[in-house]
Amino acid sequence: MDKVKELQEKDLKYIWHPCSQMKDYEELPPIVIESGKGVMLYDMNGKDYIDVVSSWWCNLLGHRNETLNKRLIDQLGKIEHVIFSNFTHKPAIELCERLIKHLPKGLAKFNFSDNGSAAVECALKMSFQYQYQTGHKERTKFMCLSEGYHGETIGALSVGSLDLYAKIYNPILLDTIRIEAPDCYRCPYGKNRENCSIECFEKAEESFKKYGRETCAIIIEPLLQGSAGMKIYPAEYIKKLRNICDEYGVLLIADEIATGFGRTGKFFAFDHAGVSPDIMTVSKGLTGGYMPMAITITTDEIYDAFYDEYNAQKAFMHSHTYSGNPLGCSVALGVLDILENENTIEKAQETAAYLHKRLCEEFLDHQNVGEIRHIGLINAIELVKDKETKEGFDSKIRMGYQIYKRALEYGLLLRPLGNILYFNPPLVITKEEIDLAIERMKKAFFEILPDETN
């Protein structure tokens, strides 16, 4: 039997893949990847695939990055892991010391976990306990934006609003206050990105007026609602949210798991707004996609509410076996080495302008492209059935998925979000690699959706 086919059959015999309808794998069996380098993945037959989705947005600096490899290998020669309660190590200390220089002002204390959902869960518990221990036992609710996504544990799902992930679990989720999120493409106020005055913020004002005094925290994906279809909204919305949170005593949690480490053109998405959250969660790009690690970062003020004699029972009794993993911390230091010493984020902005220009040149005038929105290197192509009415394709058609399958044939990894095709490549992608990706995209795109207007 062919070796690849044998591995595929064994995979399907044993493995339940994430976020997948496994029946789809009957038609499209898993692609067996053998190696990667830079933005390229290589399967066992030597075919290459351009990873323009950064392997679920985490591969920040390319596959098999030499700097990150060396950091990881060097750490393996010292210690792979150690209990993080009453013990510590140099990589964790150095990581905090260096990372704090890049954080929004006021964030100062680091609580380590091993994935984004866990970091969000930590933030929710931390914010509730803070309110409780500072005399606000009435604050038991959480707010979030509609169509938000913050992970897939029960708590994280509770503060998300995407039925695709959460609907089936509604009977066991927390009762959360959902605020209608900004929708800049289909603005209900008839505005566009050029003449917007953040009219939609009135929805937040209504919710705060009604529920603000019983809410302990609101969690948002700053500027970019990723799983909702890469929806991008103005930084001014965050400024207004910061002000109203202060007015009502509600903590503001920034979920920067997908937006941190240069993805939006600045180190963190909150930097665009010039304000600070009370709690921030980071993961994905933190370790360049090498190791599962996440951090929940907060202020001294919140930390101090937990600081007391043991018998006062105010400690944050929250832990993860792999908290502060030395391998993860070491590779995260490698990420900072590159971002700090090679002007990676600044260089990526030049590439970002080129990518957006090329995508617009090739696809924006297509009859089925409603918008190509972008922030940093992230570009989202919204597929529509009707360009004038902005009506999307029926989800049953799975238009994005059809293009995704065809693109794989040409060596391009897209991973659509419904009717949204997006590029979210490693920050180190070159203009030449962008050109190659767009050529492969054109072949797949126009075969599935021919442009009948040309």
Residue pairs with C-beta under 8 A, 6 or more apart in sequence:
3 44
4 32
4 43
4 44
4 45
7 32
7 44
8 29
8 30
8 32
11 29
11 30
11 32
12 22
12 25
12 29
12 30
15 30
16 22
17 25
17 30
28 405
28 408
31 43
31 49
31 408
32 43
32 44
33 41
33 42
33 43
33 44
33 49
34 42
34 43
34 44
35 41
35 42
35 64
36 42
36 51
36 63
36 64
37 62
37 63
37 64
38 62
38 63
38 64
38 426
38 428
38 433
39 50
39 51
39 52
39 62
39 63
39 425
39 426
39 428
39 429
39 433
40 48
40 49
40 50
40 51
40 63
41 48
41 49
41 51
41 63
41 413
42 48
42 49
43 49
47 411
48 411
49 408
49 411
49 412
49 413
50 411
50 412
50 413
50 425
50 433
50 436
50 437
50 440
51 59
51 63
51 413
51 425
51 426
52 412
52 413
52 414
52 423
52 424
52 425
52 429
52 437
53 413
53 414
53 415
53 422
53 423
53 424
53 425
54 60
54 289
54 424
54 425
54 426
55 63
55 289
56 284
56 415
57 226
57 258
57 263
57 284
57 285
57 424
58 283
58 284
58 285
58 287
58 288
58 289
59 288
59 289
59 426
60 261
60 262
60 263
60 284
60 285
60 288
60 289
60 335
60 426
60 427
61 67
61 68
61 288
61 335
61 338
61 344
61 426
61 427
61 428
62 426
62 428
63 289
65 288
65 334
65 338
67 334
67 337
67 338
68 288
68 290
68 331
68 334
68 335
68 338
70 334
71 330
71 331
71 333
71 334
71 337
72 290
72 291
72 327
72 330
72 331
72 334
74 330
75 91
75 326
75 327
75 330
75 331
76 327
78 326
79 89
79 326
80 326
80 327
81 322
81 325
81 326
81 327
82 89
82 326
84 92
84 112
84 323
84 324
85 319
88 324
89 324
89 326
89 329
91 326
91 329
91 330
91 332
91 333
92 112
92 324
92 326
92 329
94 329
94 333
95 329
95 332
95 333
95 336
96 110
98 333
98 336
98 340
99 110
99 295
99 332
99 336
100 107
100 108
102 267
102 268
103 268
103 280
103 297
104 254
104 268
104 270
104 271
104 275
104 276
104 277
104 280
105 276
106 276
106 299
106 300
107 276
107 277
107 280
107 297
107 298
107 299
108 297
108 298
108 299
108 300
108 303
109 297
109 298
109 299
109 300
109 302
109 303
110 295
110 296
110 297
111 122
111 126
111 295
111 296
111 297
111 298
111 316
111 318
111 323
112 293
112 294
112 295
112 320
112 323
112 324
112 325
113 119
113 122
113 293
113 294
113 295
113 296
113 320
113 322
113 323
114 292
114 293
114 294
114 320
114 321
114 322
114 323
114 325
114 328
115 151
115 283
115 292
115 293
115 294
116 150
116 151
116 255
116 257
116 281
116 283
116 284
116 294
117 150
117 151
117 152
117 153
117 156
118 151
118 153
118 294
118 320
119 257
119 281
119 282
119 283
119 294
119 295
119 296
120 150
120 151
120 153
120 155
120 156
120 159
120 219
120 253
120 255
120 257
120 281
121 151
121 153
121 155
121 156
122 281
122 296
122 318
123 217
123 219
123 253
123 255
123 279
123 281
123 296
123 298
124 142
124 155
124 156
124 159
124 217
124 219
124 253
125 155
125 316
125 318
126 279
126 296
126 298
126 302
126 316
126 318
127 142
127 216
127 217
127 251
127 253
127 278
127 279
127 302
128 139
128 140
128 216
128 217
129 305
129 306
129 316
130 216
130 251
130 302
130 305
130 306
131 137
131 139
131 216
131 217
131 251
132 139
133 305
133 306
133 314
134 305
136 216
136 249
138 213
138 214
139 213
139 214
139 215
139 216
139 249
139 250
140 214
140 216
141 175
141 176
141 177
141 211
141 214
141 215
141 216
142 158
142 159
142 174
142 176
142 177
142 215
142 216
142 217
142 218
142 219
143 176
143 177
143 178
143 179
143 207
143 208
143 211
143 215
143 217
143 218
143 219
143 250
144 150
144 159
144 160
144 161
144 176
144 177
144 178
144 179
144 218
144 219
144 220
145 161
145 178
145 179
145 180
145 181
145 220
145 221
145 225
146 161
146 178
146 179
146 180
146 181
147 161
147 162
147 181
147 225
147 228
147 231
148 159
148 160
148 161
148 162
148 181
148 219
148 220
148 221
148 225
148 228
149 160
149 161
149 162
149 165
149 221
149 225
149 226
149 227
149 228
150 156
150 157
150 159
150 160
150 219
150 221
150 255
150 257
151 157
151 160
151 257
152 165
154 169
154 172
154 173
154 174
155 174
157 165
157 166
157 169
157 173
158 166
158 173
158 174
158 176
159 174
159 176
159 219
160 166
161 178
161 181
162 227
162 228
165 227
166 173
177 207
177 211
177 215
179 203
179 204
179 207
179 218
180 200
180 203
181 200
181 225
181 228
181 231
181 233
182 198
182 200
182 231
182 233
182 234
182 237
183 200
183 231
184 192
184 193
184 196
184 231
184 232
184 233
184 234
184 373
185 231
185 370
185 371
185 373
185 382
185 390
186 390
187 196
187 200
188 200
189 199
189 200
191 197
191 199
193 234
196 234
198 234
198 236
198 237
198 240
200 237
201 237
201 240
201 241
204 240
204 241
204 244
205 244
208 215
208 244
208 247
208 248
208 250
212 244
212 247
212 248
212 249
212 250
213 248
213 249
215 248
215 250
216 250
216 251
217 250
217 251
217 252
217 253
217 278
217 279
218 241
218 245
218 250
218 251
218 252
218 253
219 253
219 254
219 255
220 238
220 241
220 252
220 253
220 254
220 255
221 255
221 258
221 259
222 238
222 254
222 255
222 256
222 259
222 268
222 269
222 270
222 272
222 273
222 277
223 232
223 233
223 234
223 235
223 238
223 259
223 264
223 269
223 272
223 273
223 375
224 230
224 231
224 232
224 233
224 258
224 259
224 263
224 264
224 269
224 375
224 378
225 231
225 233
226 258
226 259
226 417
227 417
228 417
229 380
229 382
229 417
229 418
229 419
229 420
230 373
230 378
230 380
230 417
230 420
230 422
230 424
231 373
232 373
232 374
232 375
232 380
235 272
235 273
235 274
236 273
238 270
238 272
238 273
238 275
239 273
239 274
239 275
241 252
242 252
242 273
242 275
242 276
242 277
244 250
245 251
245 252
245 278
251 278
251 279
251 302
252 277
252 278
252 279
253 277
253 278
253 279
253 280
253 281
254 268
254 269
254 270
254 277
254 279
254 280
254 281
255 281
256 268
256 269
256 270
256 280
256 281
256 282
257 281
257 282
257 283
257 284
257 294
258 284
259 268
259 269
260 267
260 268
260 269
260 282
260 284
260 285
260 286
261 267
261 268
261 282
261 284
261 285
261 286
261 335
261 339
262 285
262 339
262 344
262 345
262 348
262 376
262 427
263 269
263 285
263 376
263 377
263 378
263 424
263 427
264 272
264 375
264 376
264 378
265 272
265 345
265 348
265 349
265 352
265 375
265 376
266 272
266 345
267 339
267 345
268 280
270 276
270 277
270 280
278 298
278 299
278 302
279 296
279 297
279 298
279 299
279 302
280 296
280 297
280 298
281 294
281 295
281 296
281 297
282 294
282 295
282 297
283 293
283 294
283 295
285 335
286 293
286 294
286 295
286 332
286 335
287 293
287 328
287 331
287 332
287 335
288 331
288 332
288 334
288 335
290 328
290 331
291 325
291 327
291 328
291 331
291 332
292 322
292 328
293 322
293 325
293 328
293 329
293 332
305 314
306 314
306 315
306 316
307 314
308 314
308 315
322 328
338 344
339 345
344 427
344 428
345 427
347 427
348 376
348 377
348 427
348 428
349 376
351 377
351 427
351 429
351 430
351 431
351 434
352 374
352 376
352 377
354 431
354 434
355 374
355 377
355 379
355 423
355 425
355 429
355 434
356 372
356 374
356 379
358 434
358 435
358 438
359 372
359 379
359 381
359 423
359 438
360 372
362 438
362 441
362 442
363 369
363 372
363 381
363 445
364 372
365 451
365 453
366 445
366 449
366 451
367 387
367 451
367 452
367 453
368 383
368 384
368 385
368 387
368 449
368 451
369 381
369 382
369 383
369 384
369 387
370 382
370 383
370 384
370 387
370 390
371 380
371 381
371 382
372 379
372 380
372 381
372 382
373 379
373 380
373 382
374 380
377 423
377 424
377 425
377 427
377 429
378 422
378 423
378 424
379 422
379 423
379 424
380 420
380 421
380 422
381 420
381 421
381 422
382 392
382 419
382 420
383 392
383 393
383 399
383 400
383 419
383 420
383 421
383 449
384 390
384 391
384 392
384 393
384 419
385 391
385 392
385 393
385 394
392 418
392 419
393 399
393 419
395 418
395 419
399 419
399 448
399 449
400 414
400 416
400 417
400 418
400 419
400 420
400 421
401 416
402 448
403 414
403 416
403 421
403 444
403 445
403 448
403 449
404 414
404 415
404 416
404 421
406 443
406 444
406 447
406 448
407 413
407 414
407 440
407 441
407 444
407 445
409 444
410 440
410 443
410 444
411 440
412 437
412 440
412 441
412 444
414 421
414 422
414 441
416 422
421 441
421 445
423 437
425 433
425 434
425 437
429 437
